[in-house]
Amino acid sequence: MDLNDKVILITGGTGSFGKKFIEIVLREFKPKKLIVFSRDELKQSEMQIVFNDRDYPAMRYFIGDVRDRDRLYRAFEGVDVVIHAAALKQVVAAEYNPFEVIKTNILGAQNVIDAAIDQGVQRVIALSTDKAASPVNLYGATKLCSDKLFVAANSYAGSQNTRFGVVRYGNVVGSRGSVVPLFLTQRDSGKVTITDKRMTRFWITLEQGVRFVIQSLERLEGGEIFIPKLPSTNIMDLIEAIAPNCECETIGIRPGEKLHEVMIPRDDARNAIDYGDYFLIQPSHAWWDDKAFLDKNGGKPCHADFEYSSDINDVWLSVDEIKDMVRSL
């Protein structure tokens, strides 16, 4: 999507995704405004050192929480595009603080939707997670609810031209709280901890994630869940790439953790379309004409028992490819 001369706001903008998104947008486009909306004034202060308004006059910083409906209404005034990246996403913390996660990930999502419609935002992309597909933990369940809210929002935007979509992808290499930074820290001690030797994950870099979101903004018609095709990796290959000479201690799967990642469960296959380098899940709503969409946009419907899971993927990263990914961080 051409983001030149647009007013863009990103919730949770001081996170790993937000920083990379802002870096790429400022480098490749000339937005009218680029607004960081987040609740941590320290992180915003640190971010302003890098992306200051002297060198980057489009930058704006807005302290606020997606739980605060009134603050969102003020922040969304005059905004063209919203990227909703704010979430509480630590799986273990979510299990022990369930309603805090519900307030941010579900009630916050509805606040974003209402503010976007009422303030005339043109396009909204919400970031999801593989954990929203057949969720087994509270974080995944809240993100599934969020996905459903953003898809359904297209049906009650009314006379407003606001369009909502969702982007779902897997493990981001090197993001805060992920396993790569943990292994890089642990290897100095000579021992790394793993949950299960059979574990597999999809892998995507921050830059790939940002570019896929921008592409999805262009493709968005309203109600789609966009899923990039990604390579898989096994946890033991990851160890071989990062800490080959370290002892491995198996500590068991944590509460709410999956052995493999799923991004399209079998029950969603009937609505899934294959576009070669990405999948799209169509909304199962009466207002969505799937035949007309296919006639216009092409793509190949997935077969009825299809499942997109990290353990049965067609593409796998080699140890050398994992090393290159880690080296680029």
C-alpha positions, 0 to 999 in steps of 0.5 A, a space after each residue: 500500500 502507498 503510505 505516502 501522505 497518510 496519517 498512520 497510527 500503530 498501537 503498541 508502537 514501542 514493541 519489536 514489531 512497532 520499531 521495525 515498522 516505523 523504521 521501514 515506513 520512514 525509510 521507504 515512504 513519506 507519511 504525513 504523520 506516524 503516530 506511536 500509541 503506547 502506555 510506557 512513557 520510558 519506552 517512548 522516551 527511548 524511542 524518541 532518541 532514535 526517531 526524533 521529530 527533528 530528523 523525522 518531522 512526521 513522528 508523533 508520540 501518544 501515551 495511552 492504553 487500548 483499554 481507555 476508549 476515550 483516549 483512543 477516540 482522541 488519538 484516532 482523530 484524522 488517522 487514515 491507517 491503524 496497525 493494532 499491535 498492542 497486546 499482552 502476549 506472555 503465555 505463562 503470565 496470561 495463565 496467572 493473570 487472565 482477566 488482565 489479558 482479557 481487558 487488553 486483548 479483547 476489550 481493547 480490541 473492541 475499543 480500537 474497532 469502535 474508535 476506528 469506525 467512529 473516527 473514519 479510519 480507512 483501514 485497520 490491520 490487527 496482528 494475530 498469532 498462531 496461538 489463536 488457531 485452535 487455542 490451548 492457552 488463554 493468550 491464544 483464546 483472547 487473540 482468537 476472540 480479537 480476530 473474530 471481533 475484527 472480522 465481524 467489525 466489517 459488517 457493522 461499520 455501516 455507512 463508514 468506509 472503514 475496513 478491517 483485516 487480520 494478519 496471523 504469523 508464527 514465531 518472530 526471530 529475535 523478538 522480545 521474550 522469544 527463545 533465540 535471545 534466551 539461547 544466546 544468553 544461556 550458551 555462555 553458561 554451557 547449558 541451554 534449557 528446552 521444553 521438548 526435543 520434538 517441538 517445531 515452530 514457524 519462523 519469520 523475521 521482523 522485516 518479513 512480518 512488517 512487509 507482509 502487513 504492508 502488503 496485506 493493507 493493499 490486498 485488504 477488502 474487509 474481513 480477511 485473515 492473511 497468513 504468510 507461507 513460512 519455513 519451519 524449524 525443529 528446536 534441536 536444529 535451532 540448538 545446533 545453530 546457536 549453541 552446538 556445544 552446550 548441554 541440553 536440559 529438558 524442562 518440559 512443556 510450559 502451561 499453555 504451550 503447544 508442541 507444534 504451531 498451527 496457523 490454519 486448523 483443519 476446520 478453517 480449511 473450507 474457507 482458506 485460499 492458497 495464493 502461492 506465497 500466502 494463504 487467506 482465510 475468508 470470513 464466513 459471513 453472509 455479506 461475503 461472496 466467496 465466489 465473487 471474491 475468487 473470480 476477482 482475485 484468483 487463488 486456489 481453494 485449499 482442500 477440505 482436510 488441509 491443515 497448515 502446521 509447523 510439523 507437516 510443513 513443506 519448507 524447513 530451515 537448514 542449520 546454516 539458514 538458521 545461523 544466517 537468520 540469527 547472525 542478522 539480528 
